[in-house]
Amino acid sequence: MVVVPEAVREELRAHGREEAPNECCGLIVLREGVAERYVRGRNRLESPYRYELEIDPEIWFLEDDGFELAVFHSHPETEPKPSRTDQELSGLWGGRTFLIYGVKLDELRAWRIMRGRPRSSSSRRARRAASRAPLRARSSSRRRRGTRSCT
């Protein structure tokens, strides 16, 4: 399970809105499944349809200290599920948790892209726009195949 507290969710929303109509991107720093902070990256492509994450390389070393890093980006106009482009370009980030924020829908979902295909563990997706409760990504028995989704 991944828990994204309200303070971190608000940072994700703000970054998505500020960069619209282009996609924004960054990394979410997790410890034991809880998002501790969001590190903004720069979308080198400055595109509404694609992103190329540019971020301080030192951030990746947080994994050596026991943190998990989740890749984050926004979809300004579409639902927060991996696009064909996201799937094709997952590359080295395949198997890593991806969080996608749908700016227009104000919805956040978590995914894993395994072998170029997105996996979500639940069809239940609730909007959390007005909620104060932490956004949770739950894993089911399908997780063994690399699945997560926000509910």
C-alpha positions as CSV (number, residue, x, y, z in Angstrom):
1,M,0.0,0.0,0.0
2,V,1.2,3.5,-0.8
3,V,-0.1,6.4,1.3
4,V,0.1,9.9,0.0
5,P,-0.7,12.4,2.8
6,E,-2.6,15.6,2.0
7,A,0.5,17.9,2.2
8,V,2.2,15.8,-0.5
9,R,-1.0,15.6,-2.6
10,E,-1.3,19.3,-2.5
11,E,2.3,19.7,-3.8
12,L,1.4,17.3,-6.7
13,R,-1.8,19.3,-7.5
14,A,0.1,22.6,-7.4
15,H,2.9,21.4,-9.7
16,G,0.4,19.9,-12.2
17,R,-1.7,23.1,-12.3
18,E,1.4,25.4,-12.6
19,E,2.8,23.5,-15.5
20,A,-0.5,23.0,-17.4
21,P,-1.1,22.8,-20.3
22,N,2.2,20.8,-20.3
23,E,2.8,17.7,-18.3
24,C,4.9,18.1,-15.1
25,C,7.1,15.4,-13.6
26,G,9.1,14.6,-10.5
27,L,9.9,12.0,-7.9
28,I,7.9,11.0,-4.8
29,V,10.1,9.9,-1.9
30,L,8.6,7.0,0.1
31,R,9.6,5.3,3.3
32,E,7.7,2.1,4.1
33,G,5.0,3.0,1.7
34,V,4.3,6.5,2.9
35,A,5.1,9.5,0.8
36,E,7.4,11.8,2.8
37,R,8.0,14.4,0.2
38,Y,7.8,15.4,-3.5
39,V,10.8,16.5,-5.4
40,R,9.9,18.6,-8.4
41,G,11.6,17.8,-11.7
42,R,11.6,19.6,-15.0
43,N,9.9,18.3,-18.1
44,R,12.7,18.8,-20.5
45,L,10.2,18.4,-23.4
46,E,7.8,21.1,-22.2
47,S,5.0,19.1,-23.9
48,P,1.3,18.5,-23.1
49,Y,1.7,14.9,-24.4
50,R,5.1,13.7,-23.1
51,Y,7.6,14.2,-20.4
52,E,11.3,13.7,-20.0
53,L,12.3,13.9,-16.3
54,E,15.2,16.2,-15.6
55,I,16.1,16.1,-11.9
56,D,19.1,16.4,-9.6
57,P,20.9,13.1,-10.0
58,E,21.7,13.1,-6.2
59,I,18.0,12.3,-5.5
60,W,18.5,8.7,-6.9
61,F,20.9,8.0,-4.1
62,L,18.1,8.2,-1.6
63,E,17.4,4.6,-2.6
64,D,20.7,3.6,-1.0
65,D,19.3,5.1,2.3
66,G,16.2,2.9,2.3
67,F,13.8,5.1,0.5
68,E,11.7,4.1,-2.5
69,L,11.3,6.5,-5.3
70,A,8.1,6.7,-7.3
71,V,8.0,8.5,-10.6
72,F,5.2,11.1,-10.9
73,H,3.8,13.0,-13.8
74,S,0.6,14.8,-14.8
75,H,-1.9,14.4,-17.6
76,P,-3.4,17.9,-18.0
77,E,-6.5,16.9,-20.0
78,T,-6.9,13.1,-19.7
79,E,-7.5,10.6,-17.0
80,P,-4.6,9.5,-14.9
81,K,-3.7,6.2,-16.5
82,P,-0.6,5.4,-18.5
83,S,-0.8,6.5,-22.1
84,R,0.6,4.5,-24.9
85,T,3.6,6.8,-24.8
86,D,4.0,6.3,-21.1
87,Q,4.0,2.5,-21.6
88,E,6.4,2.6,-24.5
89,L,8.9,4.9,-22.8
90,S,8.8,3.3,-19.3
91,G,12.2,1.7,-20.0
92,L,14.5,1.7,-17.0
93,W,11.6,2.8,-14.8
94,G,9.6,-0.3,-15.6
95,G,8.4,-2.1,-12.4
96,R,8.7,1.2,-10.4
97,T,5.7,2.8,-9.0
98,F,4.2,5.5,-11.2
99,L,1.8,8.1,-9.9
100,I,-0.2,10.0,-12.4
101,Y,-2.3,13.1,-11.6
102,G,-5.2,14.0,-13.9
103,V,-5.3,17.8,-13.6
104,K,-8.7,18.3,-15.2
105,L,-10.2,15.5,-13.2
106,D,-8.3,16.3,-10.0
107,E,-7.6,12.6,-9.6
108,L,-4.4,10.7,-8.6
109,R,-3.7,7.1,-9.4
110,A,-0.8,4.7,-8.9
111,W,0.4,2.2,-11.4
112,R,3.3,-0.1,-12.2
113,I,4.3,-0.6,-15.8
114,M,5.6,-4.1,-16.3
115,R,7.0,-5.2,-19.7
116,G,5.5,-2.1,-21.3
117,R,2.0,-2.7,-19.9
118,P,0.2,-0.9,-17.1
119,R,-1.1,-2.8,-14.2
120,S,-3.8,-1.7,-11.8
121,S,-5.0,-3.8,-8.9
122,S,-8.4,-2.3,-8.5
123,S,-11.2,-1.0,-10.6
124,R,-12.4,1.2,-7.7
125,R,-11.1,4.7,-8.2
126,A,-12.4,7.5,-6.0
127,R,-11.8,11.2,-6.5
128,R,-10.2,12.7,-3.4
129,A,-10.5,16.3,-4.3
130,A,-12.3,17.3,-1.2
131,S,-11.1,14.6,1.1
132,R,-8.7,15.1,3.9
133,A,-7.9,11.4,4.2
134,P,-4.6,10.1,2.8
135,L,-4.8,8.9,-0.8
136,R,-4.0,5.2,-0.7
137,A,-2.7,2.8,-3.3
138,R,-3.8,-0.7,-2.4
139,S,-2.1,-3.8,-3.6
140,S,-4.0,-7.0,-4.1
141,S,-2.9,-10.6,-4.8
142,R,-2.2,-9.3,-8.3
143,R,0.7,-7.2,-6.9
144,R,3.0,-10.1,-7.5
145,R,2.7,-9.3,-11.1
146,G,3.5,-5.6,-10.4
147,T,0.1,-4.0,-9.7
148,R,-1.0,-1.0,-7.7
149,S,-3.8,1.5,-8.1
150,C,-5.2,4.4,-6.0
151,T,-8.5,3.8,-4.4
